[in-house]
């Protein structure tokens, strides 16, 4: 699949893979390139993030702690520090995908990777939008989550891992300990979700695979 249409991915049903409770011991790891964009702005602008490339490395480590259960590893392809392509509009009660799309600098967008954008302020913790028909994930650097029992990672890692789950075709879940629960610290993925994500990734030609041993 040369172009990943987010809407099409979100319409993929979990019936694509059989349900199950056990976490399989995957023989193959999908290695997914991830380009991270740190959107900068003028002083006092809500658009700009204060995160550094070192912060990004730490956040991705947490993302991979979660996604390891599915045999998926996000590999940091590049960190781009750049100005947003447009101004951030006045706050609304919910994230505005159309407005956030205007912040994406087209020149640095990588069509053969997943693109994640860290921003200083926006409504909500994160959101999946489309740029030129491809997934673009936004994450707010001051995101907050509701604690629930179970393993945890730092907040930004969980929010980014959650939004990447949407980009990989997963919908929200009501189980609060699940990664796809909205607004919680949950990190678990059930076997059906793991298999669905792997099925979706198997259709993408530019995603590398490697043996699980030594990962």
N, CA, C and O of each residue as an XYZ file, in Angstrom:
860
protein
N       0.856     -1.188      0.000
C       0.000      0.000      0.000
C       0.890      1.234      0.000
O       1.621      1.467      0.962
N       0.838      2.025     -1.061
C       1.741      3.159     -1.179
C       1.244      4.378     -0.417
O       2.044      5.185      0.056
N      -0.075      4.515     -0.297
C      -0.627      5.648      0.436
C      -1.535      5.121      1.532
O      -2.398      4.279      1.284
N      -1.337      5.615      2.734
C      -2.124      5.165      3.868
C      -3.204      6.187      4.161
O      -2.910      7.275      4.657
N      -4.436      5.857      3.865
C      -5.521      6.786      4.109
C      -6.027      6.569      5.528
O      -6.548      5.498      5.838
N      -5.882      7.569      6.397
C      -6.274      7.380      7.793
C      -7.711      6.921      7.945
O      -7.992      6.046      8.763
N      -8.647      7.502      7.160
C     -10.039      7.130      7.299
C     -10.221      5.661      6.965
O     -10.956      4.950      7.650
N      -9.556      5.207      5.920
C      -9.668      3.803      5.544
C      -9.120      2.902      6.641
O      -9.676      1.841      6.924
N      -8.018      3.337      7.259
C      -7.442      2.539      8.337
C      -8.389      2.471      9.523
O      -8.527      1.421     10.151
N      -9.041      3.580      9.831
C      -9.943      3.593     10.977
C     -11.200      2.788     10.709
O     -11.860      2.343     11.647
N     -11.545      2.593      9.429
C     -12.718      1.810      9.080
C     -12.434      0.316      9.085
O     -13.358     -0.492      8.996
N     -11.149     -0.062      9.191
C     -10.823     -1.480      9.299
C     -11.393     -2.008     10.615
O     -11.137     -1.433     11.672
N     -12.150     -3.078     10.562
C     -12.758     -3.597     11.783
C     -11.811     -4.548     12.478
O     -10.937     -5.152     11.857
N     -12.001     -4.670     13.779
C     -11.191     -5.606     14.536
C     -11.523     -7.041     14.186
O     -10.829     -7.960     14.621
N     -12.585     -7.250     13.399
C     -12.899     -8.597     12.945
C     -11.868     -9.113     11.960
O     -11.889    -10.288     11.594
N     -10.969     -8.246     11.531
C      -9.937     -8.670     10.584
C      -9.001     -9.683     11.202
O      -8.328    -10.418     10.479
N      -8.941     -9.741     12.512
C      -8.072    -10.711     13.188
C      -8.866    -11.407     14.273
O      -9.744    -10.789     14.875
N      -8.588    -12.672     14.543
C      -9.336    -13.392     15.563
C      -9.056    -12.865     16.951
O      -7.957    -12.389     17.238
N     -10.055    -12.953     17.813
C      -9.879    -12.522     19.196
C      -9.055    -13.544     19.956
O      -8.940    -14.700     19.547
N      -8.488    -13.107     21.062
C      -7.699    -14.020     21.882
C      -7.188    -13.291     23.100
O      -7.117    -12.062     23.100
N      -6.833    -14.015     24.129
C      -6.390    -13.382     25.360
C      -4.878    -13.395     25.513
O      -4.313    -12.498     26.140
N      -4.218    -14.395     24.951
C      -2.781    -14.532     25.166
C      -1.992    -13.607     24.257
O      -2.406    -13.324     23.133
N      -0.853    -13.138     24.749
C       0.051    -12.338     23.931
C       1.001    -13.276     23.190
O       1.779    -13.981     23.832
N       0.958    -13.305     21.850
C       1.817    -14.227     21.102
C       3.289    -13.852     21.245
O       3.639    -12.713     21.556
N       4.134    -14.849     21.005
C       5.572    -14.619     20.972
C       5.941    -14.407     19.509
O       6.194    -15.371     18.786
N       5.971    -13.160     19.074
C       6.140    -12.858     17.658
C       7.531    -13.246     17.171
O       8.529    -13.009     17.852
N       7.583    -13.841     15.991
C       8.864    -14.212     15.395
C       9.441    -13.082     14.554
O      10.647    -13.036     14.311
N       8.578    -12.169     14.110
C       8.999    -11.058     13.255
C       8.575     -9.747     13.896
O       7.450     -9.623     14.380
N       9.467     -8.773     13.898
C       9.169     -7.430     14.400
C       8.997     -6.488     13.215
O       9.827     -6.462     12.306
N       7.915     -5.715     13.231
C       7.717     -4.660     12.234
C       8.434     -3.405     12.726
O       8.158     -2.917     13.822
N       9.342     -2.891     11.924
C      10.119     -1.705     12.294
C       9.585     -0.512     11.504
O       9.759     -0.417     10.289
N       8.935      0.388     12.228
C       8.160      1.469     11.614
C       8.921      2.786     11.729
O       9.164      3.249     12.844
N       9.301      3.400     10.615
C       9.996      4.691     10.691
C       9.068      5.787     11.200
O       7.916      5.891     10.779
N       9.586      6.595     12.106
C       8.807      7.678     12.707
C       9.613      8.968     12.632
O      10.702      9.065     13.198
N       9.074      9.942     11.938
C       9.698     11.268     11.909
C       8.961     12.158     12.907
O       7.738     12.286     12.851
N       9.708     12.765     13.813
C       9.116     13.627     14.840
C       9.430     15.079     14.525
O      10.573     15.437     14.241
N       8.398     15.905     14.580
C       8.518     17.336     14.289
C       8.261     18.119     15.574
O       7.207     17.975     16.193
N       9.216     18.938     15.970
C       9.050     19.830     17.117
C       8.684     21.201     16.575
O       9.532     21.923     16.052
N       7.410     21.551     16.707
C       6.939     22.812     16.135
C       7.318     23.970     17.042
O       6.909     24.028     18.201
N       8.101     24.884     16.504
C       8.551     26.064     17.241
C       7.708     27.261     16.833
O       7.035     27.242     15.802
N       7.754     28.297     17.653
C       7.005     29.518     17.360
C       7.655     30.680     18.081
O       8.592     30.499     18.858
N       7.147     31.879     17.815
C       7.662     33.066     18.469
C       7.444     32.965     19.980
O       6.599     32.198     20.442
N       8.205     33.739     20.737
C       8.077     33.746     22.192
C       6.639     34.016     22.595
O       5.960     34.862     22.013
N       6.190     33.282     23.600
C       4.847     33.417     24.171
C       3.754     32.865     23.273
O       2.582     32.937     23.641
N       4.084     32.322     22.119
C       3.066     31.721     21.263
C       2.698     30.347     21.800
O       3.583     29.584     22.186
N       1.402     30.012     21.833
C       1.002     28.695     22.343
C       1.391     27.554     21.418
O       1.371     26.393     21.826
N       1.743     27.868     20.178
C       2.063     26.808     19.224
C       3.362     26.108     19.569
O       3.460     24.890     19.422
N       4.354     26.842     20.020
C       5.699     26.307     20.160
C       5.862     25.307     21.289
O       5.331     25.497     22.383
N       6.602     24.238     21.016
C       6.940     23.266     22.048
C       8.337     23.547     22.586
O       9.198     24.068     21.876
N       8.546     23.196     23.843
C       9.865     23.362     24.465
C      10.645     22.050     24.499
O      11.754     22.006     25.031
N      10.085     20.996     23.945
C      10.765     19.706     23.959
C      12.045     19.751     23.133
O      12.160     20.526     22.184
N      12.991     18.919     23.505
C      14.272     18.832     22.817
C      14.393     17.476     22.125
O      13.621     16.565     22.424
N      15.350     17.325     21.203
C      15.577     16.003     20.607
C      15.859     14.925     21.645
O      15.450     13.777     21.466
N      16.550     15.274     22.727
C      16.798     14.290     23.788
C      15.492     13.843     24.437
O      15.331     12.669     24.771
N      14.559     14.780     24.616
C      13.241     14.421     25.146
C      12.547     13.435     24.215
O      11.927     12.471     24.664
N      12.657     13.688     22.918
C      12.004     12.828     21.931
C      12.521     11.397     22.038
O      11.738     10.448     22.013
N      13.818     11.242     22.155
C      14.404      9.903     22.280
C      13.827      9.164     23.477
O      13.508      7.979     23.389
N      13.693      9.863     24.590
C      13.132      9.251     25.794
C      11.664      8.869     25.582
O      11.231      7.795     25.999
N      10.911      9.749     24.937
C       9.494      9.483     24.684
C       9.326      8.259     23.791
O       8.461      7.421     24.048
N      10.141      8.146     22.749
C      10.035      7.005     21.842
C      10.375      5.707     22.565
O       9.777      4.669     22.282
N      11.315      5.752     23.483
C      11.620      4.559     24.279
C      10.367      4.069     25.004
O      10.102      2.867     25.051
N       9.599      5.001     25.569
C       8.363      4.625     26.246
C       7.317      4.091     25.293
O       6.604      3.141     25.618
N       7.215      4.694     24.114
C       6.291      4.204     23.085
C       6.606      2.749     22.754
O       5.702      1.919     22.655
N       7.875      2.448     22.586
C       8.266      1.088     22.216
C       8.097      0.097     23.358
O       7.918     -1.097     23.117
N       8.152      0.572     24.590
C       7.844     -0.300     25.721
C       6.423     -0.832     25.597
O       6.160     -1.995     25.901
N       5.513      0.019     25.153
C       4.117     -0.379     24.969
C       3.961     -1.291     23.759
O       3.371     -2.367     23.860
N       4.486     -0.865     22.623
C       4.226     -1.565     21.363
C       5.036     -2.839     21.201
O       4.791     -3.606     20.269
N       5.988     -3.082     22.081
C       6.747     -4.329     22.027
C       5.830     -5.543     22.135
O       6.121     -6.593     21.563
N       4.731     -5.404     22.861
C       3.789     -6.517     23.019
C       3.212     -6.976     21.687
O       2.837     -8.139     21.539
N       3.137     -6.066     20.716
C       2.593     -6.396     19.397
C       3.680     -6.725     18.388
O       3.388     -6.949     17.214
N       4.929     -6.757     18.831
C       6.016     -6.995     17.887
C       6.192     -5.839     16.928
O       6.478     -6.040     15.748
N       6.020     -4.619     17.437
C       6.154     -3.402     16.629
C       7.181     -2.497     17.298
O       7.119     -2.268     18.506
N       8.116     -1.990     16.520
C       9.132     -1.066     17.035
C       9.145      0.186     16.171
O       9.363      0.110     14.962
N       8.911      1.331     16.789
C       8.995      2.603     16.071
C      10.438      3.085     16.114
O      11.025      3.227     17.186
N      11.001      3.333     14.940
C      12.394      3.756     14.826
C      12.446      5.228     14.455
O      11.874      5.647     13.448
N      13.133      6.003     15.272
C      13.206      7.444     15.058
C      14.020      7.726     13.799
O      15.243      7.586     13.787
N      13.328      8.121     12.757
C      13.983      8.394     11.474
C      14.702      9.733     11.492
O      15.779      9.878     10.912
N      14.099     10.712     12.162
C      14.662     12.061     12.194
C      13.844     12.911     13.151
O      12.642     12.697     13.309
N      14.499     13.880     13.791
C      13.804     14.911     14.557
C      13.966     16.226     13.810
O      15.085     16.664     13.546
N      12.850     16.849     13.472
C      12.860     18.111     12.731
C      12.384     19.221     13.658
O      11.268     19.165     14.173
N      13.218     20.221     13.870
C      12.818     21.402     14.633
C      12.488     22.498     13.634
O      13.350     22.918     12.862
N      11.242     22.964     13.642
C      10.799     23.866     12.586
C       9.647     24.737     13.059
O       9.006     24.463     14.074
N       9.404     25.794     12.296
C       8.261     26.658     12.569
C       6.992     26.007     12.027
O       7.014     25.355     10.983
N       5.898     26.187     12.740
C       4.608     25.741     12.227
C       4.286     26.493     10.945
O       4.690     27.643     10.773
N       3.557     25.842     10.047
C       3.245     26.448      8.757
C       2.221     27.567      8.871
O       2.059     28.351      7.936
N       1.531     27.654      9.997
C       0.534     28.696     10.186
C       0.331     28.956     11.663
O       0.893     28.246     12.496
N      -0.466     29.968     12.008
C      -0.718     30.277     13.420
C      -1.733     29.319     14.027
O      -2.561     28.741     13.323
N      -1.658     29.164     15.331
C      -2.639     28.363     16.039
C      -3.840     29.238     16.346
O      -3.697     30.306     16.941
N      -5.016     28.795     15.947
C      -6.230     29.577     16.150
C      -6.599     29.607     17.628
O      -6.043     28.867     18.439
N      -7.540     30.471     17.955
C      -8.012     30.572     19.333
C      -8.548     29.225     19.805
O      -9.063     28.438     19.011
N      -8.421     28.970     21.102
C      -8.829     27.689     21.664
C     -10.304     27.424     21.426
O     -11.136     28.331     21.465
N     -10.604     26.158     21.179
C     -11.985     25.712     21.066
C     -12.196     24.607     22.091
O     -11.267     24.226     22.803
N     -13.411     24.099     22.163
C     -13.710     23.080     23.164
C     -13.131     21.714     22.812
O     -13.082     20.824     23.662
N     -12.696     21.542     21.579
C     -12.137     20.263     21.135
C     -11.094     20.531     20.068
O     -11.129     21.584     19.431
N     -10.160     19.600     19.851
C      -9.168     19.806     18.797
C      -9.843     19.946     17.439
O     -10.799     19.229     17.145
N      -9.361     20.848     16.624
C      -9.922     21.087     15.296
C      -8.976     20.486     14.261
O      -7.956     21.097     13.941
N      -9.291     19.294     13.726
C      -8.382     18.659     12.767
C      -8.079     19.529     11.563
O      -6.940     19.570     11.097
N      -9.084     20.224     11.053
C      -8.874     21.058      9.871
C      -7.874     22.166     10.159
O      -7.014     22.459      9.329
N      -7.986     22.791     11.348
C      -7.065     23.870     11.686
C      -5.659     23.336     11.956
O      -4.671     23.962     11.573
N      -5.571     22.187     12.609
C      -4.260     21.612     12.894
C      -3.536     21.204     11.616
O      -2.308     21.262     11.552
N      -4.285     20.795     10.609
C      -3.664     20.442      9.331
C      -2.881     21.612      8.753
O      -1.872     21.412      8.077
N      -3.337     22.825      9.012
C      -2.669     24.002      8.442
C      -1.327     24.287      9.110
O      -0.548     25.096      8.605
N      -1.043     23.636     10.239
C       0.229     23.845     10.927
C       1.352     22.991     10.351
O       2.523     23.239     10.636
N       1.010     21.987      9.543
C       1.998     21.021      9.050
C       2.841     21.630      7.936
O       2.291     21.988      6.895
N       4.157     21.762      8.113
C       5.026     22.225      7.029
C       5.197     21.111      5.984
O       5.783     20.066      6.271
N       4.690     21.342      4.795
C       4.675     20.295      3.773
C       6.074     19.830      3.387
O       6.275     18.642      3.132
N       7.038     20.737      3.339
C       8.372     20.383      2.841
C       9.053     19.312      3.685
O       9.847     18.530      3.162
N       8.760     19.263      4.973
C       9.436     18.307      5.856
C       8.615     17.053      6.126
O       9.061     16.160      6.846
N       7.427     16.982      5.557
C       6.568     15.813      5.776
C       7.136     14.627      5.004
O       7.417     14.736      3.811
N       7.304     13.500      5.681
C       7.887     12.312      5.051
C       6.793     11.281      4.736
O       6.243     10.681      5.659
N       6.467     11.064      3.458
C       5.383     10.146      3.117
C       5.704      8.676      3.353
O       4.795      7.845      3.369
N       6.976      8.339      3.536
C       7.350      6.946      3.770
C       7.730      6.721      5.239
O       8.614      5.926      5.560
N       7.044      7.436      6.101
C       7.207      7.270      7.548
C       5.937      7.776      8.211
O       5.123      8.446      7.575
N       5.770      7.460      9.478
C       4.735      8.110     10.263
C       5.301      9.437     10.755
O       6.475      9.524     11.117
N       4.460     10.470     10.767
C       4.880     11.807     11.167
C       4.131     12.209     12.431
O       2.901     12.168     12.477
N       4.891     12.601     13.461
C       4.303     13.032     14.729
C       4.755     14.451     15.035
O       5.930     14.785     14.880
N       3.810     15.288     15.473
C       4.072     16.706     15.731
C       3.810     17.014     17.197
O       2.718     16.770     17.710
N       4.826     17.554     17.866
C       4.649     18.021     19.237
C       4.392     19.517     19.203
O       5.080     20.275     18.520
N       3.383     19.919     19.962
C       2.924     21.303     19.962
C       2.809     21.775     21.407
O       2.612     20.971     22.317
N       2.933     23.087     21.611
C       2.872     23.616     22.963
C       1.499     23.498     23.587
O       1.359     22.965     24.688
N       0.483     23.991     22.897
C      -0.867     24.001     23.435
C      -1.873     23.665     22.344
O      -1.732     24.084     21.195
N      -2.881     22.908     22.721
C      -4.066     22.686     21.899
C      -5.103     22.036     22.802
O      -4.777     21.594     23.904
N      -6.324     21.976     22.352
C      -7.349     21.293     23.123
C      -7.150     19.786     23.003
O      -6.865     19.275     21.919
N      -7.300     19.081     24.117
C      -7.097     17.642     24.110
C      -5.623     17.288     24.233
O      -4.752     18.153     24.149
N      -5.363     16.010     24.433
C      -3.983     15.537     24.576
C      -3.308     15.264     23.250
O      -2.113     15.516     23.092
N      -4.062     14.754     22.304
C      -3.502     14.395     21.012
C      -4.610     14.092     20.027
O      -5.770     13.927     20.407
N      -4.242     14.020     18.757
C      -5.239     13.748     17.728
C      -4.541     13.264     16.464
O      -3.405     13.643     16.180
N      -5.236     12.428     15.718
C      -4.781     11.987     14.404
C      -5.485     12.821     13.351
O      -6.714     12.890     13.338
N      -4.725     13.456     12.464
C      -5.289     14.208     11.351
C      -4.674     13.657     10.069
O      -3.841     12.752     10.106
N      -5.094     14.211      8.939
C      -4.540     13.802      7.648
C      -3.797     14.969      7.017
O      -4.234     16.117      7.097
N      -2.673     14.662      6.390
C      -1.943     15.647      5.588
C      -1.664     15.000      4.245
O      -0.945     14.005      4.162
N      -2.231     15.565      3.204
C      -2.102     15.006      1.859
C      -2.553     13.548      1.831
O      -1.957     12.719      1.143
N      -3.597     13.247      2.575
C      -4.150     11.906      2.603
C      -3.398     10.910      3.444
O      -3.721      9.722      3.422
N      -2.395     11.359      4.192
C      -1.572     10.469      5.008
C      -1.680     10.839      6.485
O      -2.013     11.979      6.811
N      -1.402      9.884      7.392
C      -1.560     10.167      8.818
C      -0.555     11.189      9.340
O       0.623     11.162      8.983
N      -1.040     12.085     10.188
C      -0.188     13.023     10.923
C      -0.737     13.082     12.350
O      -1.917     13.365     12.559
N       0.114     12.816     13.310
C      -0.290     12.753     14.711
C       0.172     14.013     15.427
O       1.325     14.423     15.290
N      -0.728     14.629     16.193
C      -0.385     15.780     17.028
C      -0.446     15.380     18.497
O      -1.362     14.674     18.920
N       0.540     15.838     19.274
C       0.584     15.578     20.713
C       0.913     16.880     21.432
O       1.837     17.596     21.045
N       0.150     17.183     22.482
C       0.392     18.383     23.289
C       1.424     18.075     24.362
O       1.308     17.071     25.065
N       2.431     18.929     24.493
C       3.519     18.630     25.432
C       3.072     18.656     26.894
O       3.735     18.072     27.751
N       1.960     19.324     27.187
C       1.464     19.382     28.569
C       0.283     18.442     28.785
O      -0.572     18.705     29.631
N       0.230     17.353     28.032
C      -0.880     16.399     28.138
C      -1.010     15.863     29.563
O      -0.027     15.742     30.294
N      -2.255     15.544     29.935
C      -2.530     14.972     31.251
C      -3.417     13.746     31.090
O      -4.281     13.704     30.214
N      -3.196     12.747     31.943
C      -3.941     11.501     31.877
C      -4.512     11.141     33.241
O      -4.010     11.578     34.276
N      -5.563     10.344     33.223
C      -6.185      9.857     34.455
C      -5.525      8.533     34.848
O      -5.562      7.582     34.067
N      -4.921      8.448     36.041
C      -4.231      7.213     36.438
C      -5.199      6.039     36.584
O      -6.299      6.188     37.117
N      -4.774      4.878     36.105
C      -5.509      3.630     36.305
C      -4.496      2.563     36.711
O      -3.302      2.721     36.453
N      -4.951      1.471     37.346
C      -4.018      0.410     37.746
C      -3.320     -0.207     36.536
O      -3.869     -0.246     35.435
N      -2.109     -0.681     36.763
C      -1.387     -1.368     35.702
C      -0.090     -0.674     35.353
O       0.203      0.404     35.870
N       0.702     -1.297     34.462
C       1.979     -0.710     34.048
C       1.777      0.664     33.424
O       0.765      0.911     32.769
N       2.739      1.552     33.628
C       2.642      2.896     33.070
C       3.966      3.295     32.420
O       5.021      2.731     32.711
N       3.875      4.276     31.541
C       5.046      4.948     30.980
C       4.800      6.440     31.154
O       3.733      6.832     31.626
N       5.755      7.273     30.787
C       5.526      8.707     30.953
C       4.383      9.161     30.048
O       4.088      8.533     29.031
N       3.751     10.254     30.434
C       2.521     10.703     29.792
C       2.672     10.884     28.286
O       1.835     10.392     27.529
N       3.706     11.571     27.834
C       3.846     11.825     26.400
C       4.038     10.535     25.618
O       3.571     10.428     24.484
N       4.712      9.561     26.200
C       4.871      8.272     25.525
C       3.525      7.592     25.344
O       3.234      7.039     24.283
N       2.710      7.637     26.386
C       1.409      6.982     26.295
C       0.513      7.688     25.287
O      -0.167      7.030     24.499
N       0.502      9.019     25.301
C      -0.348      9.759     24.363
C       0.083      9.494     22.925
O      -0.757      9.252     22.059
N       1.387      9.537     22.669
C       1.866      9.279     21.312
C       1.565      7.842     20.895
O       1.133      7.608     19.767
N       1.785      6.879     21.786
C       1.487      5.481     21.469
C       0.009      5.291     21.154
O      -0.341      4.523     20.258
N      -0.860      5.984     21.883
C      -2.306      5.922     21.657
C      -2.663      6.461     20.273
O      -3.404      5.820     19.528
N      -2.138      7.631     19.929
C      -2.466      8.228     18.631
C      -1.890      7.399     17.481
O      -2.512      7.293     16.424
N      -0.725      6.819     17.677
C      -0.180      5.919     16.657
C      -1.069      4.689     16.505
O      -1.185      4.138     15.411
N      -1.692      4.257     17.594
C      -2.657      3.165     17.502
C      -3.801      3.504     16.570
O      -4.229      2.666     15.777
N      -4.305      4.740     16.660
C      -5.346      5.168     15.719
C      -4.818      5.143     14.291
O      -5.510      4.685     13.382
N      -3.595      5.632     14.085
C      -3.012      5.643     12.743
C      -2.851      4.233     12.187
O      -2.826      4.039     10.972
N      -2.742      3.256     13.074
C      -2.587      1.861     12.665
C      -3.918      1.126     12.576
O      -3.946     -0.087     12.367
N      -5.021      1.856     12.735
C      -6.327      1.258     12.501
C      -7.117      0.864     13.724
O      -8.155      0.216     13.588
N      -6.670      1.229     14.927
C      -7.386      0.853     16.138
C      -8.340      1.958     16.573
O      -8.036      3.144     16.454
N      -9.494      1.549     17.077
C     -10.498      2.488     17.574
C     -10.389      2.605     19.091
O      -9.649      1.857     19.729
N     -11.139      3.559     19.664
C     -11.158      3.706     21.114
C     -11.747      2.468     21.788
O     -12.575      1.762     21.213
N     -11.303      2.227     23.010
C     -11.805      1.126     23.821
C     -12.321      1.678     25.142
O     -11.840      2.703     25.624
N     -13.305      0.994     25.726
C     -13.844      1.417     27.014
C     -13.073      0.817     28.183
O     -13.187      1.313     29.304
N     -12.301     -0.225     27.958
C     -11.485     -0.830     29.017
C     -10.387      0.149     29.411
O      -9.495      0.428     28.609
N     -10.438      0.678     30.645
C      -9.573      1.798     31.025
C      -8.094      1.438     31.057
O      -7.249      2.328     30.967
N      -7.759      0.151     31.184
C      -6.351     -0.238     31.217
C      -5.775     -0.451     29.818
O      -4.581     -0.710     29.663
N      -6.619     -0.343     28.818
C      -6.186     -0.553     27.438
C      -5.534      0.711     26.887
O      -5.924      1.823     27.241
N      -4.541      0.534     26.020
C      -3.886      1.678     25.388
C      -4.874      2.568     24.658
O      -4.691      3.784     24.615
N      -5.915      1.990     24.084
C      -6.842      2.754     23.266
C      -7.995      3.345     24.071
O      -8.923      3.904     23.487
N      -7.955      3.235     25.399
C      -8.903      3.970     26.233
C      -8.552      5.450     26.167
O      -7.376      5.813     26.117
N      -9.554      6.287     26.166
C      -9.329      7.724     26.021
C      -8.975      8.358     27.360
O      -9.736      8.261     28.322
N      -7.806      9.013     27.416
C      -7.454      9.843     28.553
C      -6.942      9.139     29.785
O      -6.837      9.766     30.840
N      -6.613      7.843     29.698
C      -6.103      7.130     30.866
C      -4.625      6.770     30.670
O      -4.054      6.978     29.599
N      -4.027      6.230     31.725
C      -2.632      5.789     31.640
C      -2.506      4.350     31.153
O      -1.403      3.803     31.126
N      -3.617      3.734     30.768
C      -3.597      2.342     30.332
C      -2.652      2.097     29.164
O      -2.518      2.938     28.275
N      -1.998      0.935     29.172
C      -1.005      0.633     28.134
C      -1.195     -0.732     27.482
O      -0.420     -1.089     26.594
N      -2.193     -1.503     27.887
C      -2.303     -2.873     27.387
C      -2.938     -2.918     25.995
O      -3.726     -2.046     25.627
N      -2.584     -3.935     25.246
C      -3.186     -4.229     23.943
C      -3.611     -5.691     23.957
O      -2.812     -6.567     24.287
N      -4.873     -5.961     23.598
C      -5.282     -7.356     23.583
C      -4.800     -8.040     22.301
O      -4.326     -7.378     21.377
N      -4.924     -9.350     22.253
C      -4.386    -10.119     21.130
C      -5.034     -9.722     19.813
O      -4.365     -9.679     18.780
N      -6.314     -9.435     19.840
C      -6.990     -9.034     18.597
C      -6.410     -7.721     18.075
O      -6.153     -7.591     16.878
N      -6.205     -6.757     18.957
C      -5.625     -5.479     18.540
C      -4.212     -5.664     17.995
O      -3.847     -5.076     16.977
N      -3.428     -6.480     18.676
C      -2.066     -6.729     18.212
C      -2.064     -7.330     16.813
O      -1.292     -6.911     15.950
N      -2.919     -8.299     16.597
C      -2.960     -8.978     15.309
C      -3.498     -8.064     14.215
O      -3.041     -8.126     13.073
N      -4.467     -7.215     14.558
C      -5.006     -6.275     13.577
C      -3.932     -5.298     13.112
O      -3.791     -5.043     11.916
N      -3.179     -4.755     14.060
C      -2.103     -3.824     13.711
C      -1.063     -4.507     12.833
O      -0.600     -3.926     11.852
N      -0.698     -5.723     13.175
C       0.298     -6.440     12.380
C      -0.221     -6.730     10.972
O       0.531     -6.653     10.000
N      -1.484     -7.056     10.867
C      -2.075     -7.278      9.547
C      -2.017     -6.005      8.716
O      -1.675     -6.051      7.535
N      -2.346     -4.877      9.317
C      -2.300     -3.604      8.595
C      -0.872     -3.254      8.173
O      -0.646     -2.818      7.044
N       0.080     -3.442      9.070
C       1.468     -3.120      8.746
C       2.020     -4.022      7.651
O       2.896     -3.613      6.889
N       1.515     -5.235      7.573
C       2.025     -6.176      6.571
C       1.697     -5.740      5.149
O       2.272     -6.270      4.198
N       0.783     -4.784      4.983
C       0.415     -4.309      3.644
C       1.260     -3.132      3.180
O       1.108     -2.681      2.045
N       2.146     -2.624      4.029
C       2.897     -1.403      3.724
C       4.308     -1.774      3.274
O       5.074     -2.361      4.038
N       4.646     -1.433      2.039
C       5.903     -1.905      1.448
C       7.143     -1.311      2.108
O       8.189     -1.960      2.128
N       7.056     -0.096      2.648
C       8.254      0.565      3.164
C       8.522      0.300      4.640
O       9.440      0.886      5.214
N       7.749     -0.559      5.250
C       7.997     -0.926      6.644
C       8.866     -2.179      6.684
O       8.519     -3.213      6.113
N       9.990     -2.065      7.362
C      10.971     -3.142      7.409
C      10.572     -4.193      8.446
O       9.939     -3.885      9.455
N      10.954     -5.424      8.175
C      10.728     -6.520      9.115
C      12.072     -7.125      9.512
O      13.017     -7.147      8.723
N      12.139     -7.609     10.734
C      13.370     -8.260     11.179
C      13.017     -9.375     12.149
O      11.946     -9.346     12.755
N      13.900    -10.361     12.309
C      13.645    -11.423     13.286
C      13.515    -10.838     14.691
O      14.182     -9.862     15.035
N      12.660    -11.441     15.482
C      12.414    -10.931     16.832
C      13.609    -11.130     17.742
O      13.793    -10.348     18.675
N      14.421    -12.137     17.513
C      15.547    -12.406     18.397
C      16.511    -11.233     18.405
O      16.896    -10.716     17.356
N      16.890    -10.826     19.597
C      17.856     -9.745     19.746
C      17.284     -8.365     19.562
O      18.033     -7.393     19.464
N      15.951     -8.254     19.511
C      15.385     -6.932     19.312
C      15.511     -6.080     20.562
O      15.081     -4.926     20.569
